[in-house]
Amino acid sequence: MATDYDAPRKTDDDSESIEALKERVPDKMSGSVDVEDSDNPANFELAGADLSDLDLDVVVLPPQADEFTCVSCFLVKHRSQVDHNTKLGAICLECAA
């Protein structure tokens, strides 16, 4: 028996409309944010918030004796990550790959 794959596959149990399906499924793309959001347990500010009045306390350390700065990606890495040295400086394993 030949099957027409272009024919609609509507059966009797498919009578539920798209509007009824939308009412059953919560809208995950809505713009509202739940105040009791478990994804934000430490109450971090969400994107779009005004953070201009906050001061950040960050300690910046210079590269240590066992670290180098890759001349390709400019990341500070441990000496065990050196692939090779060039005239300009060291290249890390990831950039050399």
N, C-alpha and C positions, 0 to 999 in steps of 0.2 A: 504494500500500500504506500503510495506516495504521500509525503507530508509537505504541506505548503508552509514554509517557514516565514513567509511574509504576512501571513494571516494574523489578525489580532488574537491574542491568547486570553481573552476574557472568559472567565468561568462564572458560575453563579455565586461563589463565595468571594469574588472580587468586587462585590457591589459597594463596598465602603468608599466614600469619596475622599479626595485628597484633603479637603477641608476637615473632615473627621479625623484623618490621620494627623494633621497638624495640631489639632486640639489635644490629642493624646500625648504627643512628643513635646517636651519642654523646649523652648527656643534657646539654644546654646549660643547663638550669635547675637543675643540682645546686648544692648549697651549698658544695662544696669549691672552693678557689681554688688554682690551680697556682702553685707557688713560682717557677717559671721563666716567669712570665707576661710575654709580650712587650708587652702593653698597659700595663705598669707598669715602664718601663725605668729610671726613676730611683729605684725602690723607695719610692714614696710610700706613706704609710699608707692603708689601705683603710677604708671606712666601718665604724664600730663600734669602732675602735681607741681606746684610752685615750691622749689627747693632753694630759692635765692637767699633766704634768711638763715640757712643752716651752715655751720662751720664744720668741716670734716677734720678729724684728728688722724693724720696718716704719717707714719714714720717711714721715710725713704732711706734705704741703706745703699751705700755704694757697692759696686761689685766686690765680692770677697776674693781672697787669694786663690780659691779653688773654682772660680767662675770666670767666664769670658763672655764677651758680647759678639754675637754672630754679625759679620759684616753684610750678610744677605738679608736676614729677617730682623736684625737689630734687637733680638731678645737676649736676655742674660741667661746663660745656661751653665750647667756644671761642666767641668773639664772633661768628664767622661763622655760628653756629647760632641767633642771635637772630631770632625772628619779629617780635615786637613787645614794647613795654614797657607795663606797667600801673602803677597806683598802688603796688602791692605789690612790683613788680620785673619782671624780664624773663621772657618765655615762649619756650621753644625751638621750633624748627620742627616737631619730632615731636609735641609736645603741642598745638600750634596746629592740626595737621592733623585 
